[in-house]
Amino acid sequence: MTDLFDQLSAGDAIQGEPFQVSRDTIRAFCDASLDYNPLHLDDDYMRGSFGRTHFGGVIMHGMTNFGLITRMLTDWAYSAAAVHRRLETRWVSPVKPGDTIQPHATIMAKQVTAGSRWVTLSIEVRNQREQKVAAGEALVEFPRQAASV
């Protein structure tokens, strides 16, 4: 029997769902995370002394990128009885209301150990202009024995 792990190769791509960023989605994340930092809510604050960042207005929480990446990885891994084990990300560019972002992953390597099988993925989130807004690396485990659900 051949499972997904056996079919994977370096360079294979995974694509997450596009996400449209709006003031409402930013506010919803504020409410869910209890993070009401004015850089996510207050245009006047962003034009004031803090405006030296040149963001030009409110920006989305970076953790929204993290959530979209996690959703992409778990949607992909769960169907193959695999488990998302690690994710490291960096925010590269601010995301603003009106942007549409989408996570992508590329398989960098596969490794078989005595205990399990592993896939390392390069992660990017890009906006509608194909600009990278987040980047990182993830590790997914494909257990030798599928866990019962």
C-alpha positions as CSV (number, residue, x, y, z in Angstrom):
1,M,0.0,0.0,0.0
2,T,1.3,3.4,-1.0
3,D,0.4,6.4,1.3
4,L,0.8,10.1,0.7
5,F,4.3,10.2,2.3
6,D,5.6,7.8,-0.3
7,Q,4.2,10.0,-3.1
8,L,5.7,13.3,-1.9
9,S,8.8,14.8,-3.4
10,A,10.9,17.9,-2.8
11,G,9.4,20.7,-4.7
12,D,5.8,19.6,-4.4
13,A,3.5,22.5,-3.5
14,I,0.6,23.0,-1.1
15,Q,-1.7,25.9,-1.4
16,G,-4.0,27.3,1.3
17,E,-7.2,29.2,0.8
18,P,-7.2,33.0,0.0
19,F,-8.2,35.3,2.8
20,Q,-9.6,38.8,2.3
21,V,-8.5,41.2,5.0
22,S,-10.9,43.9,6.1
23,R,-11.4,46.1,9.1
24,D,-14.0,43.6,10.2
25,T,-11.6,40.6,10.1
26,I,-9.0,42.6,11.9
27,R,-11.5,43.6,14.6
28,A,-12.7,40.0,14.9
29,F,-9.1,38.9,15.5
30,C,-8.8,41.7,18.1
31,D,-11.9,40.3,19.9
32,A,-10.7,36.7,19.7
33,S,-7.2,37.4,20.8
34,L,-7.9,40.3,23.2
35,D,-5.2,42.2,21.4
36,Y,-6.5,45.8,21.0
37,N,-3.2,47.4,20.1
38,P,-4.0,50.7,18.3
39,L,-1.8,49.7,15.3
40,H,-4.7,47.4,14.4
41,L,-7.6,49.7,15.0
42,D,-6.7,53.4,15.1
43,D,-5.8,55.3,11.9
44,D,-5.1,58.5,13.8
45,Y,-2.6,56.7,16.0
46,M,-0.9,55.3,13.0
47,R,-0.5,58.8,11.4
48,G,0.9,60.2,14.7
49,S,4.3,59.7,16.2
50,F,4.0,55.9,15.6
51,G,3.6,56.7,11.9
52,R,7.4,56.6,11.5
53,T,6.9,53.0,10.6
54,H,5.3,54.2,7.3
55,F,2.6,51.6,7.5
56,G,0.1,54.3,6.3
57,G,-2.8,53.1,8.4
58,V,-3.9,50.1,10.5
59,I,-2.4,46.7,9.8
60,M,-3.5,43.1,10.3
61,H,-2.2,41.1,13.3
62,G,0.7,39.0,12.2
63,M,-0.8,36.0,14.0
64,T,-3.5,35.9,11.4
65,N,-0.8,34.8,9.0
66,F,0.1,32.1,11.5
67,G,-3.5,30.9,11.7
68,L,-3.9,30.7,8.0
69,I,-0.7,28.7,7.6
70,T,-1.7,26.4,10.4
71,R,-5.1,25.8,8.7
72,M,-3.4,25.0,5.4
73,L,-1.0,22.5,7.1
74,T,-3.6,20.8,9.2
75,D,-6.1,20.5,6.3
76,W,-3.4,18.9,4.2
77,A,-1.8,16.7,7.0
78,Y,-5.0,15.5,8.7
79,S,-6.3,13.8,5.5
80,A,-3.1,11.7,5.4
81,A,-3.2,10.9,9.2
82,A,-0.2,13.2,9.6
83,V,0.5,15.7,12.4
84,H,1.7,19.3,12.1
85,R,4.5,19.4,14.7
86,R,6.4,22.7,14.3
87,L,5.9,26.1,12.6
88,E,8.3,29.0,12.7
89,T,7.4,32.2,10.9
90,R,8.6,35.8,10.4
91,W,6.4,38.7,9.3
92,V,8.0,40.2,6.3
93,S,5.6,43.0,5.3
94,P,2.5,44.6,6.8
95,V,-0.9,43.5,5.6
96,K,-3.6,46.1,5.3
97,P,-7.4,46.1,5.0
98,G,-8.2,45.4,1.3
99,D,-5.4,42.9,0.9
100,T,-6.0,39.3,0.0
101,I,-3.4,36.9,1.3
102,Q,-2.8,33.3,0.7
103,P,-0.5,30.8,2.3
104,H,1.7,28.4,0.2
105,A,4.1,25.7,1.2
106,T,6.8,23.8,-0.7
107,I,8.3,20.5,0.4
108,M,12.0,21.0,1.0
109,A,12.9,17.5,2.3
110,K,11.7,14.2,3.5
111,Q,13.3,12.2,6.3
112,V,12.7,8.7,7.6
113,T,13.8,8.0,11.2
114,A,13.6,4.9,13.4
115,G,10.5,6.3,15.0
116,S,8.6,8.1,12.2
117,R,8.6,9.9,8.9
118,W,9.0,13.7,8.5
119,V,8.4,16.4,5.9
120,T,10.1,19.8,6.1
121,L,8.2,22.6,4.3
122,S,9.1,26.1,3.3
123,I,6.2,28.5,4.0
124,E,5.2,31.7,2.4
125,V,2.2,34.0,2.6
126,R,1.7,36.3,-0.4
127,N,-0.7,39.1,-1.1
128,Q,-2.6,39.8,-4.2
129,R,0.4,41.5,-5.7
130,E,2.5,38.4,-5.1
131,Q,4.5,40.2,-2.4
132,K,5.7,38.0,0.4
133,V,4.2,39.1,3.7
134,A,5.3,36.2,5.9
135,A,7.8,33.3,5.6
136,G,8.9,30.4,7.6
137,E,9.4,26.7,7.9
138,A,7.2,23.8,9.1
139,L,7.6,20.2,10.1
140,V,5.0,17.6,9.6
141,E,5.1,14.0,11.0
142,F,3.7,11.1,9.1
143,P,3.5,8.4,11.8
144,R,4.3,4.8,10.8
145,Q,1.1,3.7,12.4
146,A,-1.9,6.0,11.7
147,A,-3.5,7.2,14.9
148,S,-7.1,6.2,15.4
149,V,-9.5,9.1,15.3
